[in-house]
Amino acid sequence: MSLIPIILCGGAGSRLWPVSRELHPKPFIRLADGESLLQKAFLRAVTLPGVEQVLTVTNRELFFKTEDEFREVNHTHCATSFILEPFGRNTAAAVVAAALRVAEAQGPESVLLVLAADHLITNQAAFAAAVEQAESIAKKGRIVTFGIRPETPETGYGYIEADGHRVVRFVEKPSLDKAREYVESGNFLWNSGMFCFTAQAILREFELHAPDILSATKACLAQSRAAQAAGWTQVELEAKLFGEVRDESIDYAIMEKTAEAAVVPCAIGWSDVGSWAAISELTRPDDNGNRIEGDMLLHDVRDCYLVSHDRLIGAVGVENLIVIDTPDALLVADRNRAQDVKHLYSALKAQGHEAHRLHRTVHRPWGTYTVLEEGQRFKIKRIEVKPGASLSLQMHHHRSEHWIVVSGMAKVVNGEQELFISTNESTYIPAGHKHRLVNPGVIDLVMIEVQSGEYLGEDDIVRFQDIYGRA
């Protein structure tokens, strides 16, 4: 029986705004060592003995970004495959889709290790030992979760009352007094949200306790598009049928109902890094208790967490603050109220403000673009295209574009013309012209795009051909 890690990569990370956005969620946040939480989850999985492939369930919009993240750190060339959701349907649907896929491709006795893409684990040896225990129990048909031995009375986590490996009960996030009581008793563990089971065991439990989720997901998979390329396979879930799957977590759908629940108590240096206060703890404080990332000038400042990678921050006479600076949004918060940042995210989303969804730098399958400046009837972008990548053959109704190559070589389709543009050369794309940009070289293509017109929204685009399936 093979061990197959399943990485669940999604969510909004609303408490980590403004770095976390809808299309740049929490798993993609880079920590001080340069690695993202997603990359750390991937490395944690592929380092385990016997792991030869990793299956990731993520949003379709995040696929190419996820693939790029893995490519940066996948030095062992572990096989990767993907299940792509058109939208979030919570963890129950994701787990069922993964279990069905694994059961079909690798066999129903394969052991699945379900990991969140946005958690941090600092003790890999202890983690590997806990997984070994969980795998042994899972092979007996049990549904195993990982319980973290609590260090403090946290109110932001669910708890598991345990007797050895036996789960007595699951408890919702408690009050502070209850949390103290749980920690002092020695019988309670934090619920980590990680699981281990065979494909056939978890599908059996869904058949017993949530048959509607199982049948709807199975019907969706049967009508979903599969593709294969060098080193990976992907299944793109059909949107209409996936919308019929009940939105439910695996905790509510299965764990709180099954008679087969088991727990592995462990101390693995686990954190769900769910707030800026939690992330700040990863940075060493200075003599005044300040934790700093970036260029700072401070006078009489204490116990603050300040982050800015693009410009200088000056602070005078403040304490116990969180300050997170990004190119298009600034967060200032009382350190004791870090959990409330989610209310700002919710308000931005309700207003339809782009700052909840996108950064100024936006990732696309072919590379990135960064909005440098915009005003009435104009927008200026920096566009970076990966070697060998191509934008779609497209057309805009309401805007014209000037392209100036800064470095690299561009192959351009402009109406009926096909031309090559070198560094310091440019071309003009009138509104209504079909056009395409390709990087034929082996280095990144960098160019400046100047848009002008009556409407400059990203939805003014008609795609005729697209190698990424977006036409």
N, C-alpha and C positions, 0 to 999 in steps of 0.2 A: 504494500500500500504506500503510494507516494504522498509526500506532504506538499500541498500547493497553497502558498500564501495568497489571500484575496485582499487587495488593498481597496478600501472604500474611500474614494476621493471626491468630495463634494462639499455641500454646505456653504454658508455665507461668511461665517466668522464675523458676525456683526459687531461683536465686542472688541474686535481688533481693527475697526475702521479708524483712520483713513487708509491704512496700508492694505487691509483686506477689502476687496470689492467683489461684486457678483461674478465678474469674469476674471478676477484674480483673488480667489478665496484663500482662506487661512492656510491650506497645505502648501501654497506657493510662497509664503512669507519666508524670507531668508534670515537666518540667525546670524549672530556676529561672526561665526566661523565660515560664512559664505554658503553653507548648505541650507536648502529649504527643508521644511518639515516633511514634505513629500519625499525628497531624496533620502532623508534619514530613515523614513519608513521602508523605502525600497532596499536600502543597504542593510537594514536590520533583518529584512526577510531573506535576501539572497545569501547572507552570511550563515544562515542556519544550515546544519548538516543535511545533505540529501536534496536540497532544493534545486530544481533544474528549470523551473519556470514560475512566473508570477502573473496572476490575473488581476487586472485593475478594472473596477467599475467606476465610471466617471461620466460627466456630462459630455455630450458630443462637442460642445463648444470648447471644451478644455482638452480634447484629445491630443492635438498637435503640441500644445503647451506641455502636457504630461509626458508625451513621447520625448520632447526635447530635454525635459528634466531628467528622465531616465538615461538618455543617451550620454549625458554629461558624466554620470557616475557608474554606468554599467560596464565596468572594466573586465568583468568575467564573461561578458556576452551571454548572460542569462536570458533565456527565451521570455518574451513578454507578449501577453495577449490582453484584449480589452473588450469590455461590454460597455457600449455607449448609450447613455440614456438621453432622450430628448428633453427631459426635465426631471427634477427630483421627485421620487416617490417614497422616500424614507428607506430605512435599512432592510426592512423585511423583503421588499421586492428585489433589492439589490442582491441579497443573500440567496434568495430562491433562484434568480437568474444565473448566478454564479454556480450554484449547486447543480442545476439542471445541465448547464454547459459542461461542467467538469464530469458529471456522471456519464454524459454521452461521449465525451472525448477521451477521458482517462479511466473511466470505470466507476461504478457506484461506491466502491470501497475506498476510494481516494479520500485522504484526510485534508480538510480545508482548515486553514488558519486565517481567521478574519481579523484584519488589522485596520485601524483608522489611520488615514494619511496625515492627520494633524496632531498626533500625540508625540510626546518626547519620552524616550527611554534611555537612561544614561548608563545602565549596567547591562551590557550585552551578554555577558557570561551568565548572569542570573536569569536573564530573559530566556536564553537558550535552554537552561535547565528547567525553567517553568514550562516551556513549550514541549520539552521531552516528556514531562509528567502528563501534560494535557493530552498529548498525542496518544500515550499509553491508555489513558482513561477513555478517550474518544473511540479507540478501536474496539471497545467493549459496547459501543452503541450509545454512549452517554453524550449529552450536550454540555460541553465544558465552557465555563467562563473563567476569566482571570480576576481574582480579587486582590486588591492592593492593600497591604497592611498600612493602616492610617498612621500618620505622624502627628497630625493636628486635627482638631474638630472642624473639618471643612463643611460648609453648608452648600457648596456648589456641586457636590457629587451625590449620586445615589449610593446606597449602602447595601451590602449583602450580609445577612446574619448566617454564620456558617458553623458547622460542627465537623471539623476536619475537612474532607472533600464534599461533605453533604451540605446542600443549600437548604437552610431552614426557611428563609423568606427573603424577598427583595423589598427594600424600603425606599420610598421617594426621598428627594432632597429634604433633609430635616431642618428644624430650627437649630439655633446655636446650642441651646440647652440640651436638646436631644442628641446633637452631634457629640457633645462632651460626654454624655451618658454612654453613647455607643463606643467611643474610643476607650473610655475607662473600663468598660466591661471586658474588652479583649476578644469579644465574639463577633465583631463586625469588621467588614472590609469595604474599601471603596470599590464601586462597580466600574471597572475599567472600560467596558464596551468592546472588549476583545473576546473572541470565541474560537473554539476548536471542536470539530465534529466531522464524521464521515458524511459524504454527499447523501448516501441513502438514509442515514439517521435523521438528518435535518429535514429531508423531504418527507420522511415518515411523520415527523412531528407537525409539519405544515399540513399534511393530509388530515391529521387528527384535530388540530386546533385552529387552522386558518386555511381551510380548503379553497376558499374563494381566491385568496392571494396566489396559491399554487396554480390553480386552473387558469386564472387570468394571465399570469406570467408565462405559463407554458404555451397558451394560445398566442401570446405576443411573440415569443421566441420562434414559434413555428412560421410566423409571417415576417420575420426580421431578416434584414440583409446581412450576409456574411461576406467577408473579404479576407484575402491572405496576401501577404507580401513577405519580403526577406526578413526573417527573425520575429515576426509577430502575426497574429490573427486578430480580427476584430469582428464584433457583431454589433450592428447598429439597430437598436430596438425600434420597432414600428410605433410611431407616435400615437395614433388613434387608439390602438389596442393597449398600449402602455398606460394611457390615460384612464383606462377602465380598471387598472389594478388599484386596490385599496391602499391608501396612504397610511402606513403603520410602521412602527419600529419593531425590530425583532424582539426587543425586551417585552413589549406588550403582547405581541402576536404569539410568541413561543415561550420565552424564558419564565414568565410569571405563571404559565399554565402547565408546562411540561412536568411529568413525573421523573424525567431522566436528567434533570439539571445537576451538574456537579461544578465544583469550584476548585481552582488551584490557588491557594494563598501564596503571595509572592512579594518580595521587596526588590524591585527592579529599577528604581529611580524613575518612576512613571509620573508624568504630569500631562494634563490635557491642554496646558498653556492657553487657558481660555480667556485671558484678559491681559491688558498691558501691565498690570501689577505682577502677574505671573511671569510674563516674558522679561520684565525688568530684573527679576531675580537671577537671570542667567548672565547678567553683566556684573562684574566686580565693582563694588562701591569705592569711591574715593574717601578721603579723610572726613569729609562732611556728609557722607551718606549718599552723595549724588552718584547716579549711574548714567554714564554719558556715552553716546554714540554720535560721532560727527564733530563739527567745528563749533566750539562753545566758548563764550566769554562770560564768566559768572562772578558776581560780587555778592557776598553774604547770602548764599543760596544753600539750602540744606534739604536732604532727603527727597530729592527730585529725580525723575527719570526723564531725560531729554534726548531726543533723537532727531537728527537732521543730516542728511547726506548731500544736500544740494546748496545750502547756504548757511551762513553764520547765524547762530542764535545768541542773543545777549539777554541775560536775566539778572535782576537786582532784587534782593530782599524778599525772596519767595521761598516757600518750603512746602513739601509734601504734594508736589504737582507732578502730573504726567504731561509732557509736551511732545507731540509727534508731528513733525513737519514733513509734508510731501509737496511736490511741485504745484498741486492744484487744491490742496486742503490742509488745514492746520487744526489739530486737536489740542485743547487745553482742558485738563480735567483734574479734579481732586483725586489724589491717589486712592483714598478710601472709597471712592465711588466709581472705580474702574469698570465695574459690571454694567453701569448705566450707559456706557457708550452705545450700547445696542439701540437705545431710544433715538439717538441721532441718526443711525443707519435707517431705522424704520421710518423716521420722518422724511428723510431724503427719498426713500423709495416711494412713500405715499405721494410726495410732490412730483415724482417723475424726474428728479434731478439726476443728471448723468454721474455725479460723484458717488452714488451708491453702486454704480454698475461698472464704470471704467476708470482707469487711470489715464493720465495724459499720454503715457506710452501704452499702446494697445498691441497685444500679440495676435498675430495672424498665422495661418499655416505656413506662409512663405517667409515670415520674418516679423518685423515690427514697424509701427509708425508712431511718431510723437508729434502732438500738436504744439508748435512753438509759439504761435500767436494767431488770434482770430479777432475779427471785428465785423462791422457791417459790410457784407458783400465780399469778404476775403477770408482766407484761412491759409496758414503756412504750416507745412508738415516736413519733418525729417523722416524719410523712408529708408529702411534697411532690408535688403532682400538677400536671403541665404544663397550660397552657391548652388546653381542648378535649379533654383526655385522659380516659380512663375505665378504671377497674378492672373486672375481670370480674364478671358476676352470679354470686355464689358463696354458699357456706354452710359453716359450721364445726360439727362435731359436739361438740367438747369445750370450746370457749371462748366466752365472751361478750365484747363490745367496747363501750367508751364512746368516742365521737368528739367532740372539742372543736375547733372551728374557731378558729385563731389569726389567720389573714388570708386574704382572698379569700372566695369563695362556693362552697358545696358543694351539689350536687344529689344527693339520697340516695334510694335504694330500700331500704326497711326493711320486709320482709314484704310486706303488701298496700299499704303507704303509699308515696307519693312526695312528698318535701318538700324545701324549700330551707333551708339552714342558713347563717347569716351569722356574722361575727366575734363571738366570745364566746358563741355558742350551741352546743348539743350535742345528741346523740341517743344512745340505747342500743340495741345490737343483741344480742338474746338468742341463745344457742346454738340452732342449728337453724333460724334465720331466714335466708331468702334475702335478700341485700343487695348493693348496688352503690354505688360512690362515683364521681361525675363532677364534673369542673371545667368549668362552663359559661361561665366568664369569660375575660378576656383577660390576667389576671395569674396567677401561681402561686397555687395553693391550698395553704396550710400548715395542718396540723392535728396534734393530739396524740391518739394512740390508746392507751387503757389496756385491755390484755387481762387477763382473769381466767378461771381454769378449771383442770381437772385435767391438761390436756395443752396445751402452747402451741407445739408444733412447726410449722414452715412447711408440713409435708406434711398437716396437718389442714385440707384445703381441697377442696371439691367445686365445680368450675366448670360452670355451665350455659350461659353465653354469654360469648364473649370476642372482641373485635375484633382481637386479636393472634394468633388461631388456637391458643390454649392450652387451649380447652375440651375 
